[in-house]
Amino acid sequence: MIRAVLTALALAACSGAAFADSARVIDLAGRIAGEAETRADAFRTAPAAPAEAPATGDRLLADLTDFALAARALSAEIEARGGPEDLKCIFRGMSRDAGARIEALDAAETRADMSRAYAEIARLARQAEQIAADPEASGPAMSCSSD
C-alpha cells in the first residue's frame, strides 16, 4: 500500500500536472497535523509491540500525498511569479520530506517507531500551516486604487 502511494507521488511530481495554492497547503496541513497527532499519541501505548501497517485506502496517506503534490506545486508557483527564493525551496523540501515520512511509516518495526513517524508528520504539517500563511506564499498583494 505505502509503496503504491510513493509510486503515485513520484509519477505525479514528475508530470507537473499538480495545481495548488497556499490555501490548499494550509487546508491539507491542518487535516494531516490533527490526525497525525492523534495517531502519534495512540501508538505511544505498548511501544515495543509490532508496528501496524496503515489500512488500505488510509485517508491520512492520501492527504499526505496530496500535500506533497500541493507543496511542490506551490513551490513552482512561487518560482514562476519571481517570489522569495527561500519560500520556493522550503515548499520543495516539504514535498520531499512528506515522501520521506511515508517511507518512515513503511520502515517502522514497532509502535514506538510509528509514534515517532506520525509525530514527525504532525510537525511537518504544523510548520507548513504557518509558513503557507505568509502573505508572500500566496502571491503578490493586490492594491486598491483610491478612485
Disulfide bonds with the S-S distance in Angstrom:
none
